[in-house]
Amino acid sequence: MSIVVIRFKNGTEFSFKCDEATFKTDSMTGELSGYSFKGFYDKKPLFFRFEDVEYAYSILQEEGQEDEE
């Protein structure tokens, strides 16, 4: 399972859990150019604009590992 965190340029963050998270970035600029999420658990993003994202990352959580929240 992965915990995905997306931070937007306005300072807000959105996080969720899923089975698999993949991010694609532009090789020249490093900007987010695509994403794929599979197997949502608690909530899922409906839509976000790439240009609004400051950064995004995923944390791989091993089975049996408890949340720190």
C-alpha positions in Angstrom: 0.0 0.0 0.0 1.1 3.6 -0.7 0.3 6.8 1.1 0.2 9.6 -1.5 0.6 13.2 -0.6 -0.1 16.0 -3.1 0.8 19.6 -2.0 -0.7 22.4 -4.0 0.9 25.8 -4.7 -1.8 27.5 -2.5 -0.4 25.5 0.5 -3.1 22.9 0.9 -2.4 19.2 0.9 -4.4 16.1 -0.1 -3.4 12.7 1.0 -4.9 9.2 0.4 -4.1 5.5 0.5 -3.9 3.3 -2.6 -2.4 0.0 -3.8 -0.2 1.6 -6.4 0.9 5.1 -7.3 2.9 6.2 -10.3 4.0 9.7 -11.3 5.4 10.8 -14.7 7.5 13.9 -15.0 8.7 16.0 -18.0 12.3 15.0 -18.6 13.3 18.6 -19.4 11.5 20.6 -16.7 10.8 18.0 -14.0 7.1 19.1 -13.9 4.4 16.6 -13.3 3.0 15.4 -16.6 1.0 12.3 -15.6 -0.1 10.0 -12.8 -1.8 6.7 -12.2 -3.4 5.5 -9.0 -4.9 2.0 -8.4 -6.9 0.5 -5.5 -8.1 3.4 -3.4 -8.8 2.8 0.3 -10.1 5.9 2.1 -10.7 8.6 -0.5 -9.6 9.5 -4.0 -8.9 12.7 -6.0 -11.5 13.5 -8.6 -9.5 16.1 -10.5 -6.5 18.4 -10.1 -4.6 20.5 -12.5 -0.9 19.7 -13.0 0.1 23.4 -12.9 -1.5 23.7 -9.4 0.8 21.0 -7.9 3.9 22.2 -6.0 5.0 18.6 -5.3 3.7 15.1 -4.9 5.2 12.0 -3.4 4.2 8.5 -2.3 5.3 6.5 0.8 5.4 2.8 0.4 3.8 1.2 3.4 4.6 -2.4 4.1 1.8 -4.7 5.1 1.2 -4.7 8.8 2.8 -1.3 9.3 0.6 1.1 11.3 -0.2 4.7 10.3 1.6 7.4 12.3 -1.5 9.6 12.2 
